[in-house]
Amino acid sequence: MEHSPSTWKNGWTQRVLAACLGLMLLVLPAGLLGAWAPEPDPVPTRWELNFQPGPLRVIRLEGGVSGPRHYFYMTYRVTNHSGNDLIFAPSFDLVTQEGALRRSGRDVPPEVTAHILSMLRNPFLEDQISILGNILQGIENAKDGLVIWPVDDLETDSVTIFVAGLSGENKPYVVQDSQTGRNKRVMLRKTLMLHYETPGTLANRDSTPLDLGESQWVMR
């Protein structure tokens, strides 16, 4: 089939615009690249697990080498409806309003995990190490998990939890390397964001659940 000059011209223009856009992503400063940050697809295009967060609570424990300390803890249930058996290897990052970041499980003594597991009295509940591995399809194969973080600041006004490993969707993104100043390409993963408001102090809450204010998918 022959193409008219106008059709050929339009196709050529589109290719030029696409090339220019790609070049702009490589040369724009990091501050401007934020406006181009990718978002998750409106409809999932890759495998995705169903994740049901339980309450986020704070507990004060007396024991341990460092003495009394507060911890965040949260239970969850994850179910595989993807159509295929998958490997479940999640990560849970907790970020305070002040920007402090904690990966779940770090600086959490084994006795703290054992105490909370015993307190919750769920024989199917697994800690973040035991739960790693295959997750089979179907409700009957759902997994119940527990994650724990140390509390660094009892006066923070909000905390946000980022849960990765629930989706196979990822997208490339160009950022500026803070050390070299050069642009580099990184891969962002579809991540579930859970935002909690924590006005006042976290001390003496007696395990009262924190209020979940927002839940949405982001690329991180």
N, C-alpha and C positions, 0 to 999 in steps of 0.2 A: 504493500500500500504506500502511495506517495504522500508526503506531508507538505502542506502548504507552507509558504515562507513565514506566515504569521505563527503557525504551530511550531515550526522549527525555532523561531525567534523566542517564543514564550518558554520553550524547553531549555534553550540556552540561557535565558535570563534566570530561570529557577536554579540551574546548576551553578551559575555565578554567585547568586545570593547565598546558596548553601555553602559554597566555598568561603565566601566572605564571613559568614557566621562562624564557621569553624576556625578561621584565622582570628576573629575577635576573641573567641574563648581562650585562645592561646596567649594573647598579648594583653588582655585587659588586666588591670591591677586587681589584687585580691579583694579589695574593698568593693569593687563594682561587680565582681563575680557572684556575690551573694544573691543579687537579684536574679541570676540565672540558675540558682540551685534547683536541681530536679525534685519532683514530687512523685509519690507513688502513683502508679496507674489507677484510674478510677475503678476499674474492674481487674481483679488479680489475674496476672498473666503467667505466673509460676506457681509452684506448690505453696500451700499456706496451711499452717496449723491453727486450730481453734484454741484460743487462750482465754481462760477465765480467771482473773485475779481474785484472790481472797482479800480480806481486810489487811491493811498495812497498820501495824501496831508498834508501840515502843515498850520495851521491858527493861527493868533495872535488875541486874543480877549482882549478888554480893561477892561470889567467889572469883577465883582467877588470880594469876600472879600480880596483875596490876591493880587489884582491889575492885571495889564496886564500879560498874560501868553500865551505861545504857546502850541498847541495841534496837535497831529497826528489824522487824521480821514480817514476812508475808508468805502466805500459802497460795497455791494456784493449782489449776487443773488444765492439762493440755490434752487435746484429742486430735487424732489424725483422720481427717475426712478427705485426704488428697487423692485417694485412688491408688496409692503406692505406699509400701512400708518405707520409712525414712529413718535417718540417723538424727537423734535429738541431742543437740549440744548447745544449749542456750547460754547467753551471758546477760547479766543484770547489772547495770550501772545506775547508781543513785547520785544525783547532783542536787546540792542545796542551792538556795537562792543566792548565796554568796559565791557560788562557783566551785565549791569543793566537790571533788568526784571520788566516789568509792565503788570499787568492784565487789560484788557480793562474795562473802566467804573470806576475804582478806582480813587478817588480824582478828578473826573470829576463832577463839579457842575451841577445840573439839568438845570440851565439856559444856560449852554454851549451846552448841548444836544439839548435843545429847539431851540437855535439860529441856530445851524447847520442844524437841520431838516427843519426849516423855510427857510433857505438860499437855500437848495437843491431843494425845490419845487417839491417833489415827494410824492403825496398823499398816495402811497402804502408803503413808506419807514417806517420801524419800528426800534425803538431803541433796545438795546440788552436785555431789560427786556420784552418789548411788544412782541418780536418775539418768545419767548419761548413757547413751546407747540407742538401740533400735526402739522405735515406737511404731507398733503395728496399727493397722487400720481398725476403725470402729470404736463405738462408745465403750464396749466391754474392755478395750485395751487402753483407755485413758490413763494418764499418769498424774498423781498428786505430788507436788513438790514444795519444798521449803527453801527460802532464801533469807539470809541474814546479813546485816551491815552494822558496823559500829556507829554510834552516834557521836559525831565530833562537836556539834554545836546544838545545845538544847534550846537556843533562842531563835533559830531560823524560822522564817515566815512561810516557807514553802519548800517542798522537795519534789523532784521529778525522777521517775524511774524509766530507763530505756531498756527494753527487752529485745535482744537480737537473737536470731536463730529460729524465728517462727515462720520465715518466708524465704523462698529462693530468689526473690526479685532483687536485682541490684542494677545500678546505673553508674557510668563514669562521670567524673566531675573534675574540673581543673581548679587547683588551689595554688597559692604562692607558698613556697618552702620558706619557713621563718629563718632558716640558717643560711641558705644560699641566695634567697631573693628570687629564685627562678620558679616559673610555673611548672607544676607537675600534675600528672593525672592520677587520681585516686578512685577507688571503687566504693560507692556508698551502698549500704544494705537497707532494705525495707525493715524498719524497726518500730515496735509499738512503744508509744510514749504515754506514760501515766503521770498526771500532775496532781499533787496534793497540796492543799492549803493548810498551813500549820501555824496560825497566829498565836501569839503568846509563847509560853514555855512548853517544852515537851516533857518536862519533869512531872512526876506524880500524876500521870494520865491513867494509871491502873489498867493498862491494856485497852483503853478506849480507842476504837478504830479512828484513823485519820480520814478526813473527808476527801474522797476522790472528786476532783473538780473537772478534769478533762482527760479523755482517752482518745488518741488518734494515731494513725500511721504516719511516719515521717521517714525520710531518707537520711541516714547518718553514717 
